[in-house]
Amino acid sequence: MPEHSYKHIEVTGSSSKSFDDAVKTAVAKAAMTLHNLHWFEVIETRGHIEGNEVKHWQVTVKIGFRLD
């Protein structure tokens, strides 16, 4: 099995739909400029409450990608 090296970055995605959508937003944005994405780890979750309802999610993820 070949050996690989990886780098990771932190990206914060946001969504008015859901926590899951905020994660997908962060990964999709990273994929626009990076390649070889392999994993993500949720490291922080926040939300905005308005009128006693959750109105917005922000999720910070650590994204790992393989170096060429």
For each residue, the residues with C-beta under 8 A, 3 or more apart:
1:
2:
3:
4: 66 67
5: 66 67
6: 38 64 65 66 67
7: 64 65 67
8: 62 63 64 65
9: 30 34 62 63 65
10: 43 60 61 62 63
11: 26 27 29 30 60 61 63
12: 26 44 58 59 60 61
13: 22 23 24 25 26 27 29 58 59 61
14: 22 25 56 57 58 59
15: 18 19 21 22 24 25 56 57
16: 55 56 57
17: 21 57
18: 15 21 22 57
19: 15 22 23 45 57 59
20: 23 24
21: 15 17 18 24 25 57
22: 13 14 15 18 19 25 26 57 58 59
23: 13 19 20 26 27 40 42 59 61
24: 13 15 20 21 27 28
25: 13 14 15 21 22 28 29
26: 11 12 13 22 23 29 30 40 59 60 61 63
27: 11 13 23 24 30 31 37 40 61 63
28: 24 25 31 32
29: 11 13 25 26 32
30: 9 11 26 27 33 34 37 63 65
31: 27 28 34 35 37
32: 28 29
33: 30
34: 9 30 31 37 63 65
35: 31 65
36: 65 66 67 68
37: 27 30 31 34 40 63 64 65
38: 6 64 65 66
39: 63 64
40: 23 26 27 37 61 62 63 64
41: 61 62 64
42: 23 45 59 60 61
43: 10 60 61 62
44: 12 59 60
45: 19 42 57 58 59 60
46: 57 58 59
47: 54 55 56 57 58
48: 54 55 56 57 58
49: 52 53 54 55
50: 53 55
51: 55
52: 49
53: 49 50
54: 47 48 49 57
55: 16 47 48 49 50 51
56: 14 15 16 47 48
57: 14 15 16 17 18 19 21 22 45 46 47 48 54
58: 12 13 14 22 45 46 47 48
59: 12 13 14 19 22 23 26 42 44 45 46
60: 10 11 12 26 42 43 44 45
61: 10 11 12 13 23 26 27 40 41 42 43
62: 8 9 10 40 41 43
63: 8 9 10 11 26 27 30 34 37 39 40
64: 6 7 8 37 38 39 40 41
65: 6 7 8 9 30 34 35 36 37 38
66: 4 5 6 36 38
67: 4 5 6 7 36
68: 36
